[in-house]
Amino acid sequence: MTWRAAVYMALVAVVSGFAPGVAAQDTTATTSSSRQHWGVAVGVNPSSAIVMDTYQRKYQQGRGNLSWGVEALYSNVPADSDAYAADYGYPTIGVGVKYSLNHGVTMHRSPDPAWGLAREVDYRSRMGNSLAVYGIFARPIYRRHRWEVDYTFNFGVGYSRTKYDKDDNVDNELIGSRWLIFFGAGLHVAYQVAPAWGVKAGVEYWHLSNGALNRPNKGANFIGPSLALVYRPYYDAVNGSEAQTVAQKVRKPFHRYWLARVTAGVGAKTLNEDWQLTQFQTEPDSPDYRTGRFRLYAAYSLQADVLYRYARRWASGIGADLFYGTYADRVADIDPQFGGNGTASPWSFGIAAKHEVYYHRLRLAMSLGVYLYRSMGANAKEVEQPYYERIGIHYDIPRTRWAVGVNVKAHRTKADLTEVVVSYQIER
């Protein structure tokens, strides 16, 4: 047995262990060609910063950047007898690295009554270069002969050497931390110029922010075209009528079921109110004037959900969300400075529509909720909506009813808090 075959058989064992109810893969049919499961992509992505609102439009100046990236790719083939891969049309999974030249993204606040006590500086602030490492899920939605159309989702972590600094980068409201959360999405068209080689072009969106774990946290959002050279020796195996015939045989009946889940979360956040006070309502001779240091507050949550898993890939349902914020006393103390009456409650309650996307034991969990009760002061009424969003990656622990994950809760796509969650579910 070659070392490549040994590595592949170990990978098969891990993946089959992640997916209860999915038959073990037929390694005898694929071991000799295990290298054909792996590929690579090298690409370039010129982008432009997205101005999210009129507030950002006032200080955003330069918007252009340029990114390079490399991705290690993996795809199951029909001979692997993987029911999840067959259901998704044999998607590509992998790991990518993206390095972005962002010095063209500049910001400067000109004199404006809206800035309060903040003074204009004599330089332009810059975003600085960034590095992101992320997981990849690329699903084909059309394959015919040499043509393929797909959409992609990327989740990972980012790092920016340059961040907000009140001394020399004071108008960089996009990036407030060196360590960041990375998210990307794209739509692409690929053409296979040779059996294993292709060219891929499309449009990509990507985002960097710190999940409200520090301030500022406006976040950097980019969109632009992409072009990549891809090496995919597995392409012929997953393309064509023969592959689709095999895929139909691989697909196994799925038993639909209801599930009830309870999820507890422990998170953290900084306050937008503290940012607003130090930026615009603090005298320039104060040590807190336009500071970049903020207290981190604990935030807790409890979810009770009922979902119906109607396909191997999807489950949908409804849930009740309870939130407890340890920062309520601080909000109440400073609320009069925002025109409020000085009251705030640590408790919030809402109901939410929930949807989950499964791939083996990994779940992408999404929800859109509406507050039935929330009292967080006057500033919250300005920057929050009655609705909230949640998105997270969860992992179902093998041979148990437990799962762990990470969520970001947001208002109008702006992060409110980041949390680690543990859940327990019962299936029927």
N, C-alpha and C positions, 0 to 999 in steps of 0.2 A: 504493500500500500504506500502510495506517495504521500508526502507531507500535505500536499494540497487536498488529496482525498480525505486524509484524516481530519483536517480542519473543516472541510465541508460536512463530513458525517457528524462532527461535534455540533456544528451550527444546526443541522437538521434535528438533532436530539433536543437542543434548546428550544427551537421554534415549536416542535411538536409538543413539548412540555408546556409551552405557553398557551396552547389552544386545546383545551379539553373538548372532546366531542368531534375533533378533526382527526381523521385517520393518520397514523404515522406515515411518513413519506416513503415512497418506493425508491430507496437509494440505489438499488442495483441498476435502475434505468438511467440514473443521472450521474453516478460517481465518476464515470470515465470522462464526462464532459462538464465537470463541476466548474471549470473556469468560465464556461459560457453563461453562468449566472451573474457574473460580475462585469461592471462597466465603469466608465469614467466620463466626466464632462468638464470642459474648460470653457469659460465664457466671460463676456464683458457686458456691463450694464450701465450706460450713461443715464442719469436720472435727474429729476428736478424736485426740489422740496415743495411739498404741498402746503399752501397757506390755508389753515383750517378755519379761520374766522377773521372778522374785522380787527380784533385785538392783535392778532399776529401780523396782519397786513400792515399795521402801523410801524413795526420795527424790522420786519423781514426785508432784506435787501438782496444780496446774492443768493441764488437758489441752486446752482448747478453742481453736480458731483460726478464721479466716475468710479465704478467698482469693477474689480476682477474677482473671479471665483473658480474654485475647483471642487468637484463633487465625486465621491465614491458611490457607485450605484449597485444595487442588487435587485434581481427579479426572479421570482419563481417561474417555472415553465409548466405546461400541462402535465408532463410526465411526473411532476412532484406530487400530484394528487393533493393539493392544498385547496380546500374549499373556499377559504377567505380570498385567496388570490384569484380563483376562478370567478367568484362573485364580483370582484372589482375589475375584471378584465385584465388581470395580470399587471398590477401596478408596479411602479419602481419605488423602492425605499432606499435610504442611504444617509450619508453624512456629508455636509458641505462646509466650506470655509469661504467667507466673503470679506475682502479687504476693500475699504472705501476711502477715496480721497475726497474729503469734505471741506477743504479749506476755502472752496468757492462759496460755501454757505455762510453768509455774513449777516449780522444784525446790528442795528443802531437805533437808539431812541432819540428822536428829535424833540425839541421843546413842545410840550403838549400839556394842557391842564389835566388831562386824564392820568398823567403820571404822578400827580400829587407833589410830594417833596423830593422825588427822585431827580437828580441833576444830570444833565447831559454830559457825556465824556467826550474826549477829543480823539477817539479811535473807534474802529469797527471791531466788534466781537466776532469770533469765528467758532464754528462747531468743532473743527478738528477731525482728524482721521479716525476711523473705527474699524474694528475687527469683530466678526460674528462667526460663531460655530453653531451649527444647527442640524436638526434631523429633517429628513425629506420624505414626503409622501406625494407621489405623482401618479395620478390616475388617468389612463387614456379614456377618452370619450368617443374617439373615432380612429379606426385603423383600417386601411385599405391599401394593398400593395405596398408602395414605398412611403405613403403618407400617414402621418399620425397627428392627432390633436389631443392635448392633455391639459389638465389643470393641476396646480401644485399648491401644497401648503408646507411651510417651513416654520419650525419652532426651535428656539435655542437661546443662547446667551451672547451678549455683546460686550465689548470693552472699548472705551474711548479714552485716550490719553489726556485729551483736553476736555474740560468741563467748565461749568459756571464758576467764576471767581470774581468776587466784588472788587478786587484790585486791578485785574488786567483782562477780564472777560465778562464784564458785568451785564451786558445785554444779551448774552447767550442763554436765553430762557428755554432752549430746546433740551439741553442735556445737563442734568444736575448731579450725575454720579458717573464714576468711571465704569462700574459694573452695571449692565443693563439687561433688559429682556428684549429678545429679538423675535419678530414675527414677519413672515413674508407670504405672499400669494402671487400666483401667476397664471397666465393662459398662453399656450405655446402651440406652434405648428412645426413639425419636424419632417424632414425629407431624407430618406435613406439613400445615400449616394453610392454605397457599396454594401455587401452583406452585413458588415459589422460597423460601418461608419455612417454617421448622419450629421446633418446641420439642423440646428434648432433655433427658431426665432420666436419672439413673443413680446408680451408686456408684463412687467413685474412691479408689484407694490411691496414695499418693506418698511418696517417701523422699528424704532429704538426708543425705549423709555425705561424709567426705573421703577415703575409700578407703584408710585406714590410713596416709596420708601425714603425719599429725600425730595427736596425742592431746590430749584424749579423742576417741574415735571410736565412741561408742555409736550415733550416728545418730538422726535424727528420722523416725519413721514415723507416718503419718496415714491415716485412713479416714473417709469421710463421704459424704453425698448431694451431688449436683451438679444444677444446672439451667442451661440455656443457650438462648439464642435463636440460631438458625442461618440463614444465608442461603446456599442451595444451588441456583443456577439450573440445575445439571446433573442434578438429581434425576430428572426425568421421563425423561432420556436413558438413565439406568442402571437404571431401574425398569420392571417389567412384562414381559409375555411377549415382546414384540417385541425388547426389549433382550437377553433371554436367547437368543432365536433368533440374533441377530447375534453374540452372544458365543460361541455354539457354532461358528459359522463362523470366528471369529477364532482360536480355540484351534488351535494347531498341534501335530502329533505331537512328542512329546519323546523323544529317544534316551537311554535309561538308560545309566549308565556307572559304573565304579569309579574312585576316585581315591585316590592316595597323597599325603600332604602332610607336610612337615617345617616346623616353626615354631619360631623362636628369639625369646625375649622378654628384655627388659631392664626391670626394674621397681624399685620403691623401697617402703620401709615403715618405720614406727617400731615399737618393741617394746612389747607389752602389759606385759611384765615391768618396763620402766622406769616405765611409768605406775603400776603397782601399788606399786612401791617408793616413789616420790615422793609418792603420795597417802596411803599408809597405814603406811609403815615409816620415815618420815623425820621427825626432830624439828622442831617448829614454828619454832625459831630458825635452822634451816638455810636457806641461799639456794635450795636445791632443793625445799623443802617445797611440795608441791602445785603445782609448776611447770607451765607450759604450753609449755615448750621442750624438744624431744627430738631426739636425733640421728637422721638419716635414713640408712638402710642400703640398699645395693644388693642386688637379688635377681635371679637369672637363671633362665631356664627353657628347656627343649627338649622339643618334642612331636613324636612320630611317629605319624601317624594313617592309618587306612584307612577310607574311607567309601564308601557306595553311594548315588549320587544317583538315586533311584527316581521322582522327579517334578521338574517345573520348580521347584517351591517348596521341596523338602525333600531333605536328605541325612542319613543316619545311619550310625554306625559305632563303632569302638573305637580307642583309642589308648594309648600309653605316655607318661608324663609324668616328666621328670627336673627336679629343682629344686636350685639351689645358693644358699644364703643366706650372705652375708658377715658376718652378725650372730651366727654360731654361737659364736665366742669370747666375745662379751659374754654370751650366754646361759649358757655354761659357768661364767663368773666369778661370776654372781649366783645360779646355780641352788641352791647350799646355803641361801640365804635363803628359798627356797620349799620346802625339805625334800628337795631332790634331792641327787645324788651328785657334781655338778659336771662332768658330761660332756654334750657336745652335738656333733652332726655337721652340717656344712654341707650334706650331701647328703640328699635325700629322693627317693623313687621311688614311683610309683603307676600304676595302670591306670584308665581312665575310659571310660564310655559317652558318646558324643558325638552331638549333633544340631545341624543347621544349617537356618536358614530363609532363603531367597533372595528378594530383590526386585531384579531387574536385577543390578547388580554389588555391591550391598550384601548382607552376610550377618550375621544374628544367630547367633552361635556360643554354644552352651551345652554344658556337660559336668558330669557327676557322677562323681567318682573315689574310689578307695579306696587309702590308703597301703599299700604292701607293706613299705616301710622308712621310718622317720622317728624321729629321736632329737633332740628339741629341749627336753629338760629337764622338770622336774616341773610348772611352770606350764602348759606346752603340753598336758600330759595332762589338765589341769583345764578349759582353755578351748577346746580343740580336740577334734574327734571323729576317729575313724579315716578319715572321709570328708571330701572337700573339694568345693567347687563353683567353677565358672568361668562367667562370662558376658562377652560382648564384642561389639563392632561392628567388622566387617572390610570392606575394600573391595578388590575384585579389579581390578588395574590393567589397562586395555585393552591387548589385543594382546600380553600377556605371561602368564607362569605365576606371576607374583608378586602378593602381596597384602600390605596393611598393616592394622593395627588396634590397638584398645585393649581390654584385658581387666581385669576385677577378679576376683581369686581370693579365696575366702571359706571360713570354717568356720562351719557352722550359720548361714549368711546374714550373718555378721559379717566385714567385709573383713579379709583378711590382707595383701594387697598390691595395687598397681596397676601394670600393665605395658604397654609398647608392644611390639608384635610385628611380625615380618616372616615371611612364609611363602612356600614354593615348592611347587607341586603338579604331579603328572603324572597325566594322565587316560588311561583305557583303556576 
